[in-house]
Amino acid sequence: MALSQDELKSEVKRCVPPLSADSWKGQAGKVGVLGGCTTYTGPPYFTAMAALKVGADLAHIFTTKAAAPIIKSYSPEIIVHPYLSETSDFLPGQLTEERCSSLVREAVAEVEAWFTRLDCLVVGPGLGRDPLLLDVARACIVRARLAGLPLVLDGDGLFLVAREPDLVIGYSACVLTPNLSEFRRLATTLGVSLHGPQNDRVKKLGEVTMQLAGPVVLSKGPVDAIHDSRKTVLCTATAGLRRCGGLGDILAGSVATFISWVLAFLERTKAAGDAGVLEMNPMILAAFGGCLTTRTTTAMAFTQKRRAMLASDVLELLGPTVDALFDSGGAFTEVEGRSVL
């Protein structure tokens, strides 16, 4: 029998690590973000900062040499690694095929060296379509799979997967977060028609996940639909009516933190011999936690800011939302003089 929204929320709450004096840095999650370029420095920032605001202890951004100092200037809380190169860094004729291959190998080696110190890697926010960057992202996805590192693919990471679905086919420790356009692109690549009288979104989502045979797909919309080819979970929480840039990046970072929490919870319960472990796909539960948190936060921010609501306003309310949803039992919380839940 399908779980209700309250039952799903309760399952997520079990996985949220308690705030304790006995905790140490990194125990509540270490999230990496592969993305950003000269043009798009905001998306990786919003993703990494969302992971921190939800409750992860550490957030890393692996980005280009040109974007790194800009992103560093946004916040000292994020660890920024300038490992990637862009085509625009070079003069015409400088980038031979051999040089490109060398740059990709070097960047991938630098990123991969951090895999053992991450709980989840988000690939794609603000990456752009530069062939050099897409080659790095492709290789990092392959290496992450080999290392068993959980992945969240968003933005230009989804563009890459829509072109090369084999990158994630069969990998269950992976969440894709497409909007409607990105979902259409992915479905077309997989041969799933979105036309005709039976064009039911949840049904088509099931067909897509059947083709992927492993990853969870979080299809964003008026109601967020989450599917893993066997089970569908909907997140019906009220969301804000403003659709400003950066909200998808915030969702990706939120999901990444919940992935680290859910998987850590499973490890703890397994080590303790607890029979009451989760009975559903942990990646579905983590995706639901990210959706519930993000949708609830955008509703709070929209109440305050209305048409002026920006992604930065949502970031500031993620902490109070997590507290209200999972720490204080849904009690009302005062934020800038307003009851937010």
C-alpha positions, -999 to +999 in steps of 0.1 A: +000+000+000+013+035-009+025+056+020+007+089+027+026+122+026+027+122+064+041+087+065+067+095+039+077+126+059+080+104+090+103+080+072+125+109+061+125+122+097+140+090+109+170+096+086+177+132+096+208+131+119+202+145+154+220+177+164+244+164+191+275+176+209+290+142+201+289+148+163+320+156+143+325+177+111+315+157+080+291+133+098+260+152+086+271+150+050+298+160+025+284+171-009+303+178-041+291+198-071+307+195-105+296+226-125+299+262-133+317+281-160+325+317-169+289+324-180+271+305-152+286+309-117+253+311-098+240+275-103+268+256-086+268+282-057+230+277-051+234+239-052+263+238-028+248+265-005+215+247-004+233+215+007+248+234+035+216+253+045+197+220+046+223+207+070+253+191+052+286+199+070+308+204+040+302+214+003+328+214-025+325+229-060+347+215-088+346+242-114+367+261-141+397+282-134+379+313-146+347+307-125+364+297-093+374+331-080+340+345-087+323+316-069+347+320-040+337+356-036+300+346-030+308+327+002+337+315+023+316+285+034+321+266+002+354+248-008+360+257-044+384+237-066+396+253-099+404+221-118+386+225-151+395+244-182+372+260-208+377+263-245+377+300-242+409+298-221+429+291-252+437+309-285+425+294-318+448+265-327+461+259-292+437+231-284+449+201-303+431+168-298+460+156-277+459+187-255+422+183-250+426+147-239+453+157-215+433+185-200+403+162-194+425+135-179+441+159-155+408+175-144+391+141-139+421+129-118+418+159-095+381+155-090+383+118-085+409+122-058+381+137-037+355+109-042+364+091-009+357+123+009+322+129-005+289+113+002+272+125-030+282+143-062+259+166-081+268+169-118+257+197-141+246+229-124+259+258-146+282+235-165+273+248-199+278+230-233+315+235-237+328+202-252+358+202-228+335+205-197+311+179-210+340+155-215+351+160-179+315+155-167+312+124-187+344+109-173+335+119-138+301+101-140+318+070-152+344+072-124+318+079-098+298+048-109+329+027-106+335+041-071+299+036-061+295+073-053+259+084-053+250+110-081+225+137-086+223+148-123+208+182-130+210+210-156+236+203-182+243+169-166+209+160-178+217+173-213+247+150-213+226+120-202+199+127-227+226+124-254+243+094-237+218+075-215+242+046-211+261+068-187+235+061-160+215+030-173+216+004-145+231+027-118+206+027-089+226+052-067+216+080-090+188+106-091+179+126-122+160+159-117+145+169-150+121+198-156+095+193-183+118+202-212+146+181-199+122+152-194+110+155-230+145+154-242+154+123-222+121+105-231+127+112-268+162+097-266+148+066-249+121+062-275+092+070-251+065+090-269+049+119-250+022+124-276-013+109-279-044+105-257-026+084-231+000+110-223-002+106-186+030+121-169+033+094-143+028+066-168+054+081-191+077+085-162+074+048-155+083+040-191+114+062-189+126+047-156+120+012-170+144+020-199+169+034-174+167+003-152+181+017-121+182+055-116+154+074-098+138+101-119+124+131-101+101+148-126+096+184-115+062+200-120+030+213-103+033+180-083+068+164-082+067+128-093+094+104-083+099+069-099+124+041-099+107+018-124+088-001-096+073+025-074+059+060-078+059+086-050+043+120-054+052+152-034+021+173-032+034+199-007+023+234-016+051+254-034+055+290-041+040+304-073+072+322-084+095+305-109+127+324-105+161+310-116+181+289-092+152+269-077+162+237-095+198+241-083+185+244-047+165+213-051+195+194-064+216+204-034+188+195-010+184+161-026+221+155-023+221+162+014+191+139+020+209+112+000+239+114+024+215+113+054+194+084+042+224+063+033+242+071+066+210+061+084+209+027+066+246+021+075+239+029+112+208+007+114+226-022+096+256-019+119+233-020+149+214-050+136+181-031+135+154-049+117+134-018+112+153-006+082+137+013+053+116-008+031+116+016+001+144+026-023+165+050-003+171+072-033+133+077-036+131+086+000+159+111-003+144+126-034+111+130-015+129+147+014+145+172-010+112+179-028+093+184+005+119+207+019+123+228-013+086+231-021+078+241+015+106+266+016+095+282-017+060+286-003+074+304+028+096+326+007+068+334-017+045+344+012+071+370+022+084+382-011+057+375-037+069+386-071+102+398-057+111+363-044+146+352-055+167+320-050+187+338-023+155+343-004+148+306-005+183+297+007+178+317+038+146+298+048+159+263+042+172+260+077+139+270+094+121+247+071+142+216+080+138+225+116+100+228+114+095+197+092+119+173+109+133+188+142+106+206+160+077+184+150+060+209+127+058+237+153+053+273+141+086+291+138+091+329+137+112+341+108+116+379+105+084+383+125+063+359+104+050+324+113+064+302+085+049+269+093 
